[in-house]
């Protein structure tokens, strides 16, 4: 046994969310970061210094980093300075640095009141990549990983295009990014970094035989809630459909656990659209 919480028998060691790890080991191999809790989409975040003993043992003290549970995602570290994407006092998330020896933290990238940081990644040594979503409009921001947080470049995407998957490491010069939409099955981009420049290229495309996305339209619209809140909604339909209220409609919505449902490609939906087009 390496880590356990006997005083909290309802806790499980997990982030609950499927797209996050149960735990992290820092790239330098010195620190273990553990997420634990009993609330969906929220967890307490602990760290253990495994460099002092050279091994992970239950004798190493484990320290709670935040005063309350939340969605605190470890991004990396420079020695005892940790970097987190967190919703601590920031519902739309922010990026902080946390000196674990001094128990002091400071904001690196402040919360954007109108856009959510969906994910963040440290790549190419000192580059911080942030993916923002604002009313289903997504963009990437590349910042310097320092006290200035200087913005190097912004990469905008077409309407209803979402950066769905990404892979990169701090010790590698590249970031691979897969984007897709309700009509686009996927494009894989390679972003490569050199000094303060960022270049991109199409690395691969996903193509489906007998599927023609140009036969359909994807349109972002807004409607008002009872309290006046504008809610984004995507309409996907064949080009010949008359939007007069007479066409059949399948309505789907999701919201929960602090997770936004971004546009994504689904083979079943595309097949259904094809059938409806042939009616």
C-alpha positions as CSV (number, residue, x, y, z in Angstrom):
1,X,0.0,0.0,0.0
2,X,1.4,3.4,-1.1
3,X,-1.5,5.8,-0.5
4,X,-4.7,5.4,1.6
5,X,-7.1,7.6,3.4
6,X,-8.5,5.6,6.3
7,X,-10.1,8.7,7.9
8,X,-12.2,9.1,4.7
9,X,-13.6,5.6,3.9
10,X,-15.9,7.0,1.2
11,X,-13.1,8.4,-0.9
12,X,-11.8,6.7,-4.0
13,X,-8.4,7.5,-5.6
14,X,-9.6,8.9,-8.9
15,X,-10.7,12.2,-10.6
16,X,-14.0,10.6,-11.4
17,X,-13.7,12.1,-14.9
18,X,-12.7,9.6,-17.6
19,X,-10.4,12.0,-19.5
20,X,-8.0,12.6,-16.5
21,X,-5.5,10.4,-14.9
22,X,-5.9,8.8,-11.5
23,X,-2.5,10.1,-10.5
24,X,0.5,11.9,-12.1
25,X,4.2,11.5,-11.7
26,X,6.2,14.7,-12.5
27,X,8.4,14.5,-15.6
28,X,11.5,14.8,-13.4
29,X,10.4,11.8,-11.4
30,X,10.4,13.5,-8.1
31,X,6.8,14.1,-7.2
32,X,3.6,11.9,-7.2
33,X,0.3,13.8,-7.5
34,X,-2.8,12.0,-6.3
35,X,-6.5,12.8,-6.7
36,X,-9.0,11.5,-4.2
37,X,-12.6,12.2,-3.1
38,X,-16.2,11.2,-3.1
39,X,-17.8,14.0,-5.2
40,X,-18.4,13.5,-8.9
41,X,-16.1,15.8,-11.0
42,X,-14.3,17.1,-7.9
43,X,-11.4,15.8,-6.0
44,X,-8.9,16.7,-3.3
45,X,-5.4,17.0,-4.8
46,X,-2.3,15.7,-2.9
47,X,1.3,15.5,-3.6
48,X,4.1,13.3,-2.3
49,X,7.9,14.0,-2.6
50,X,9.3,10.7,-3.7
51,X,12.7,12.1,-4.6
52,X,13.7,12.3,-0.9
53,X,13.7,8.5,-0.5
54,X,14.2,7.5,-4.1
55,X,11.1,5.4,-4.0
56,X,7.3,5.5,-3.5
57,X,6.5,4.2,0.0
58,X,3.7,4.8,2.5
59,X,6.3,6.4,4.8
60,X,6.5,9.5,2.6
61,X,4.2,12.3,3.8
62,X,1.3,13.1,1.5
63,X,0.2,16.8,1.5
64,X,-3.2,18.3,0.5
65,X,-2.5,21.2,-1.9
66,X,-5.9,23.0,-2.0
67,X,-8.2,24.0,0.9
68,X,-11.2,22.5,-0.9
69,X,-12.0,19.9,-3.5
70,X,-12.3,20.9,-7.1
71,X,-10.9,20.2,-10.5
72,X,-7.2,20.8,-10.1
73,X,-5.2,19.3,-12.9
74,X,-1.5,19.0,-12.6
75,X,0.3,20.3,-15.7
76,X,4.0,20.0,-14.7
77,X,6.6,21.5,-12.5
78,X,9.9,23.3,-12.2
79,X,11.5,21.8,-9.1
80,X,9.1,22.7,-6.2
81,X,7.0,25.1,-8.4
82,X,3.9,23.3,-9.6
83,X,1.5,24.4,-12.4
84,X,-2.2,23.7,-12.3
85,X,-5.3,24.3,-14.3
86,X,-7.9,24.8,-11.6
87,X,-11.4,26.1,-10.9
88,X,-10.4,27.2,-7.4
89,X,-12.1,30.6,-7.0
90,X,-12.5,30.5,-10.8
91,X,-15.5,28.7,-12.3
92,X,-14.1,29.1,-15.8
93,X,-10.7,27.9,-14.7
94,X,-7.4,29.7,-14.5
95,X,-3.7,28.7,-14.5
96,X,-1.7,29.0,-11.3
97,X,1.8,28.3,-10.1
98,X,2.1,26.7,-6.7
99,X,5.3,26.7,-4.6
100,X,4.8,23.5,-2.6
101,X,7.6,24.2,-0.2
102,X,6.4,27.7,0.7
103,X,2.7,26.8,0.3
104,X,2.2,29.9,-1.8
105,X,0.4,30.2,-5.1
106,X,-0.1,32.9,-7.7
107,X,-2.2,33.4,-10.8
108,X,-0.3,33.0,-14.1
109,X,-3.3,33.2,-16.5
110,X,-6.4,34.8,-14.9
111,X,-9.9,33.4,-15.4
112,X,-11.7,34.6,-18.5
113,X,-15.3,35.5,-17.4
114,X,-16.8,34.5,-20.8
115,X,-14.6,31.6,-21.9
116,X,-13.8,28.3,-20.3
117,X,-10.3,26.7,-20.3
118,X,-11.2,23.2,-21.5
119,X,-7.7,21.8,-21.3
120,X,-4.1,23.0,-20.9
121,X,-0.8,21.5,-21.8
122,X,2.9,22.4,-21.3
123,X,4.9,21.5,-24.4
124,X,8.3,22.3,-26.0
125,X,9.9,23.2,-22.7
126,X,8.4,26.6,-21.9
127,X,5.2,26.8,-23.9
128,X,1.7,26.7,-22.3
129,X,-1.1,25.8,-24.6
130,X,-4.6,26.7,-23.6
131,X,-7.8,25.5,-25.3
132,X,-10.7,28.0,-24.7
133,X,-14.4,27.4,-25.4
134,X,-16.8,30.3,-25.7
135,X,-20.3,29.5,-26.9
136,X,-19.0,26.5,-28.9
137,X,-16.4,28.8,-30.5
138,X,-13.0,27.3,-29.7
139,X,-9.5,28.6,-29.9
140,X,-6.0,27.8,-28.8
141,X,-3.8,30.3,-27.0
142,X,0.0,29.7,-26.7
143,X,1.6,31.5,-23.8
144,X,5.1,31.7,-22.4
145,X,5.5,29.6,-19.2
146,X,6.8,32.4,-17.0
147,X,5.6,35.1,-14.7
148,X,4.6,37.3,-17.7
149,X,2.4,34.7,-19.3
150,X,3.0,36.5,-22.5
151,X,0.6,35.5,-25.4
152,X,2.7,34.2,-28.3
153,X,-0.1,33.2,-30.7
154,X,-3.8,32.6,-31.0
155,X,-5.1,29.8,-33.3
156,X,-8.8,30.1,-34.2
157,X,-11.0,27.4,-35.6
158,X,-14.0,27.4,-37.9
159,X,-17.4,27.5,-36.4
160,X,-18.4,24.3,-34.7
161,X,-14.9,22.8,-35.0
162,X,-13.5,21.4,-31.7
163,X,-10.0,20.4,-30.7
164,X,-11.0,17.0,-29.3
165,X,-7.8,15.1,-28.7
166,X,-4.3,16.3,-28.1
167,X,-0.9,14.8,-27.4
168,X,2.3,16.5,-26.4
169,X,5.0,16.5,-23.8
170,X,7.2,19.1,-22.3
171,X,10.3,17.4,-23.5
172,X,9.1,17.2,-27.1
173,X,8.9,20.0,-29.6
174,X,5.5,19.0,-31.1
175,X,1.8,19.0,-30.2
176,X,-0.5,16.8,-32.1
177,X,-4.1,17.9,-32.2
178,X,-7.2,16.2,-33.6
179,X,-10.1,18.5,-34.5
180,X,-13.6,17.4,-35.5
181,X,-17.2,18.6,-35.8
182,X,-20.7,17.3,-36.4
183,X,-19.9,17.0,-40.1
184,X,-16.1,16.6,-40.1
185,X,-14.8,13.2,-39.0
186,X,-11.4,14.6,-38.0
187,X,-8.3,16.4,-39.1
188,X,-5.0,15.7,-37.3
189,X,-2.7,18.8,-37.0
190,X,0.9,18.9,-36.0
191,X,2.0,22.1,-34.2
192,X,5.7,22.5,-33.9
193,X,7.5,25.1,-31.8
194,X,10.8,26.8,-32.3
195,X,11.9,29.7,-30.0
196,X,8.8,31.9,-29.9
197,X,7.4,30.8,-33.3
198,X,4.5,28.3,-33.8
199,X,3.9,26.6,-37.1
200,X,1.2,24.1,-38.0
201,X,0.6,21.6,-40.7
202,X,-2.1,19.0,-41.6
203,X,-0.7,15.7,-40.5
204,X,-3.6,13.4,-41.5
205,X,-7.3,13.4,-42.4
206,X,-10.0,11.0,-41.6
207,X,-12.1,10.1,-44.6
208,X,-15.2,8.0,-44.7
209,X,-16.2,6.3,-48.0
210,X,-19.6,7.4,-49.5
211,X,-19.9,10.3,-47.0
212,X,-20.1,13.8,-48.4
213,X,-20.2,16.5,-45.7
214,X,-20.9,19.2,-48.3
215,X,-24.5,17.8,-48.6
216,X,-25.3,19.1,-45.1
217,X,-25.2,22.4,-43.1
218,X,-24.0,22.9,-39.6
219,X,-25.3,26.2,-38.1
220,X,-24.7,27.7,-34.7
221,X,-27.8,29.6,-33.3
222,X,-28.8,31.0,-29.9
223,X,-32.0,30.9,-27.9
224,X,-32.9,32.6,-24.7
225,X,-33.6,30.9,-21.4
226,X,-36.3,32.0,-19.0
227,X,-33.7,34.2,-17.2
228,X,-32.5,35.7,-20.4
229,X,-29.3,33.6,-20.8
230,X,-28.3,33.0,-24.4
231,X,-27.8,29.3,-24.9
232,X,-25.8,28.1,-28.0
233,X,-27.4,25.3,-30.1
234,X,-26.1,23.7,-33.2
235,X,-28.5,22.8,-36.1
236,X,-27.4,20.1,-38.4
237,X,-29.5,19.4,-41.5
238,X,-29.4,18.6,-45.2
239,X,-29.0,21.5,-47.5
240,X,-32.4,21.2,-49.0
241,X,-34.3,21.2,-45.7
242,X,-36.8,24.1,-45.3
243,X,-36.5,25.5,-41.8
244,X,-40.2,26.2,-41.5
245,X,-41.0,23.9,-38.6
246,X,-42.2,21.0,-40.7
247,X,-39.0,18.9,-40.8
248,X,-38.6,16.1,-38.2
249,X,-36.1,17.0,-35.4
250,X,-34.0,14.9,-33.0
251,X,-33.0,17.2,-30.0
252,X,-30.1,16.3,-27.8
253,X,-28.5,18.2,-25.0
254,X,-26.1,17.6,-22.2
255,X,-24.9,19.5,-19.2
256,X,-23.5,18.1,-15.9
257,X,-20.5,17.6,-13.7
258,X,-18.9,20.8,-15.0
259,X,-18.4,19.3,-18.5
260,X,-19.3,21.0,-21.7
261,X,-20.4,18.9,-24.7
262,X,-18.4,20.2,-27.6
263,X,-19.2,19.4,-31.3
264,X,-18.0,15.9,-32.3
265,X,-18.4,13.5,-35.2
266,X,-20.7,10.5,-34.7
267,X,-21.0,7.8,-37.5
268,X,-24.5,7.0,-36.4
269,X,-25.6,10.6,-36.7
270,X,-24.0,10.9,-40.2
271,X,-25.8,7.7,-41.3
272,X,-29.1,9.0,-40.0
273,X,-28.6,12.3,-41.9
274,X,-27.9,10.3,-45.0
275,X,-31.1,8.3,-44.6
276,X,-33.1,11.5,-44.0
277,X,-31.6,13.0,-47.1
278,X,-32.8,10.1,-49.2
279,X,-36.4,10.4,-48.0
